[in-house]
Amino acid sequence: MKRILIPVDGSEYAMRAMAKGKELAEAFGSEIVLLHVLNVTYPVVSGESGIYLDRGMTFLQLHEQLMKNATHMLEEAKEAFGTLAD
């Protein structure tokens, strides 16, 4: 395996996947690729996007905020990946 793709969404399941991915990467000398999918729909009535729309955000502002959140989540995942127990 050259690369291992690990989806990241901030959940406990993602943390488990990261731990298993690290184990596999070490065993096979693989590169880790972290992935977070941003799904922006407009208008919405519930969920994370709905919170922002309730604040009167435009679609562009909503997209920018969700991108910031996704970037932050990936940065946290990178940091956590380095601290996962061997």
Contacts in CASP RR format, 6 or more apart in sequence:
PFRMAT RR
TARGET T0000
AUTHOR 0000-0000-0000
METHOD contacts of the structure
MODEL  1
MKRILIPVDGSEYAMRAMAKGKELAEAFGSEIVLLHVLNVTYPVVSGESG
IYLDRGMTFLQLHEQLMKNATHMLEEAKEAFGTLAD
1 24 0 8 1.000
1 28 0 8 1.000
1 29 0 8 1.000
1 30 0 8 1.000
2 30 0 8 1.000
2 31 0 8 1.000
3 30 0 8 1.000
3 31 0 8 1.000
3 32 0 8 1.000
3 33 0 8 1.000
4 21 0 8 1.000
4 24 0 8 1.000
4 25 0 8 1.000
4 30 0 8 1.000
4 31 0 8 1.000
4 32 0 8 1.000
4 33 0 8 1.000
5 33 0 8 1.000
5 35 0 8 1.000
6 14 0 8 1.000
6 17 0 8 1.000
6 18 0 8 1.000
6 21 0 8 1.000
6 32 0 8 1.000
6 33 0 8 1.000
6 34 0 8 1.000
6 35 0 8 1.000
7 14 0 8 1.000
7 17 0 8 1.000
7 35 0 8 1.000
7 36 0 8 1.000
7 37 0 8 1.000
8 14 0 8 1.000
8 18 0 8 1.000
8 34 0 8 1.000
8 35 0 8 1.000
8 36 0 8 1.000
8 73 0 8 1.000
8 74 0 8 1.000
8 77 0 8 1.000
9 36 0 8 1.000
9 73 0 8 1.000
10 73 0 8 1.000
10 76 0 8 1.000
10 77 0 8 1.000
14 77 0 8 1.000
15 80 0 8 1.000
18 34 0 8 1.000
18 77 0 8 1.000
18 80 0 8 1.000
18 81 0 8 1.000
18 84 0 8 1.000
19 84 0 8 1.000
19 85 0 8 1.000
21 32 0 8 1.000
22 32 0 8 1.000
22 81 0 8 1.000
22 82 0 8 1.000
22 84 0 8 1.000
22 86 0 8 1.000
24 30 0 8 1.000
25 31 0 8 1.000
25 32 0 8 1.000
26 86 0 8 1.000
32 81 0 8 1.000
34 74 0 8 1.000
34 77 0 8 1.000
34 78 0 8 1.000
34 81 0 8 1.000
36 70 0 8 1.000
36 73 0 8 1.000
36 74 0 8 1.000
36 77 0 8 1.000
38 66 0 8 1.000
38 67 0 8 1.000
38 70 0 8 1.000
40 49 0 8 1.000
40 59 0 8 1.000
40 62 0 8 1.000
40 63 0 8 1.000
40 66 0 8 1.000
41 49 0 8 1.000
42 49 0 8 1.000
42 53 0 8 1.000
42 59 0 8 1.000
42 62 0 8 1.000
43 53 0 8 1.000
44 50 0 8 1.000
44 53 0 8 1.000
48 66 0 8 1.000
48 69 0 8 1.000
49 62 0 8 1.000
49 66 0 8 1.000
52 61 0 8 1.000
52 62 0 8 1.000
52 65 0 8 1.000
52 66 0 8 1.000
53 62 0 8 1.000
57 65 0 8 1.000
END
